[in-house]
Amino acid sequence: MTQPIFILSLPRSGSTLLQRMLLADGECATLGETSLLLRFLGDAHQVTRYAVYREHNIEISKNDIRAKWPGFDAAYRAGIRDIMSKIYKELAAGKRYFIDKTPRYTLILDEIYQTFPDAKFIVLWRHPLAVAASICTSFHHNIWSLQDFELDLTVGLDRLYQFQTQMQDRVCSIRYEDLVQTPLDVLNKLEAYLGLKNLSQVLEKELPSETGGRLGDPTGVGKYQHISSASRDTWAEQYNNWFRIRWAKRYYQHTRSTWLKEMGYTIPDTIQTASRVKNCLQGVIELQKSQQLKADYKKRIVKAMAKRQIYPHAIQLQKLK
């Protein structure tokens, strides 16, 4: 029977690299970022969905069913498990494991565990300031624009930490920084957790050039054929003006900074001691570009929803005209 491996991380945390390393072992299969569990799991307090029907009515209906039939949630999860197990088995094509890697799974971690209590869970961490810098470099042409990923850097990160804390005996927690700096140690840890005998030997192999799907890392797959630590610490250089530095410092004002520091994720001295007016003009220009991108993003989303009659955002379109 195929057993799922869930790689749980924020976007731009090295999950595609880890996915390719596991693929190179030969006992794992995968397909990009499967993402299906986001459709099947997650109530309204965990995942916000926009559709041509009223999602809120679905939640009301589900609560009515729960009131009438206390066994609804267990039966629903069992059904999802049966469907996904068959999908994983067919996609694995005889391999021992199927890797399901989807960053937004951080929003539904508890439900995934309840549905697949016997699965393997790899929690992959990376410095959140590195994640933010990589997002802007990879997706926004190096303009500081994070509106698509604020949820990941806040709610997603907090839920990931809570999940690891509660399930520490059931998960394997690793850091991207260690994965690329001391890969043998990390692979030995994963080898023991997954029961794979030859995982450490992937260090001698060229990594697979693709993961089979269209979703995933748009840069690293083509750039790196072997494990590389080249991008491990260079991200700090991206905090090169007062606007970005201010964002980093404000991010670390949250209470999550306490446990981030315990994990070794502190603000680098180059950011902490940087001038408040560093590269002043560059920062002002980037602030303006960021604000424009954010405004354009909101308009684009609202118009797209209005065009497809997605409730309730079609109403808001009138405010933008």
C-alpha positions, 0 to 999 in steps of 0.5 A, a space after each residue: 500500500 502506498 503511504 503518503 509523505 507530506 512535505 509541510 513548509 512555507 513557499 520558497 523554503 526548499 520544498 521542491 529541492 527536498 522533493 527532488 532529493 526524495 525522488 532520486 532515492 527511487 522509492 518515492 513518486 510525486 506530481 508537482 504540488 498535488 493541492 487536492 486536499 485544499 478542495 476537500 478539507 478545511 472549514 471556513 475558519 481555516 480556509 476562505 474559498 470564493 465560488 459562484 455559490 455561497 460558501 457560508 451556506 455550505 458551512 451552515 449545512 455541514 453544521 446541520 448535518 453534524 447536529 443530526 449525525 455526530 458521525 459525519 466528520 469521521 465518515 467524511 474524513 474516511 471518504 476523503 482518505 479512500 479517494 486520496 489513497 486511491 489517487 496516491 496509489 495510482 500516481 505512485 505506480 508501485 512506489 512505496 511512497 507518494 510525496 504530496 507537497 503543497 505550501 498552503 497545506 499549512 492552513 489545514 494541518 490538523 485535518 490532514 493529520 486526522 485524515 491520514 494519521 499513519 502518513 509521514 510528515 516532514 516539516 521543513 523550515 527556512 528563515 521567514 525573512 529569506 522566504 520573503 526575499 525569495 518570493 519577491 525575487 522569484 515572483 515579482 521581479 525583485 519588487 517588494 510585494 507580498 500581498 499574495 503571501 502574507 497569509 503564509 508568512 503569518 497564519 501559515 507559519 504560526 499553524 506550522 509551528 503549532 502543528 510541530 509542537 503538538 505532533 513532535 513525536 510524529 513529525 520529522 523537522 528539518 531546516 533548509 539551512 541545514 539541508 544545503 549546508 550539512 545534507 548528509 546529516 539531514 538525509 541520515 535523519 530522514 532515512 531513519 524516519 522514512 525507513 529508506 536504506 539508500 537516501 544518503 546516496 542521493 548526494 552522489 547523484 544528479 537530482 531529477 530535472 522535474 517533479 512531473 507537474 506544472 506547479 512548484 519551484 519555477 527557478 531552482 529545478 533548472 538552476 541546480 542539478 545537485 544540492 547547493 548552499 549558494 543561496 543559503 545566506 545571500 538573501 540578507 543582501 536583498 534587504 538593501 533599503 529602508 522600506 525592506 528593512 522596516 518591513 523586516 523589523 516590523 515582522 519581528 515585533 510579533 510574538 512569534 519572534 520568540 520561538 523563531 529566535 529559539 530556532 536560530 532565526 534572528 534578524 541579521 545584524 546587517 538588517 538590525 543595525 541598518 540606517 532608517 534612511 538607507 538608500 532613501 530614494 530607492 526605498 521611496 520608489 519601491 514603496 510606491 511600486 509596492 502600493 501600486 501593485 497592491 492596488 492593481 492586485 485588489 482591482 484585478 481580483 475583484 473584477 475577475 470575481 465579478 465577471 464570474 459572478 462570484 459572491 459577494 465580490 461582484 457587489 464591490 466592483 461598483 465601488 471601484 468604478 
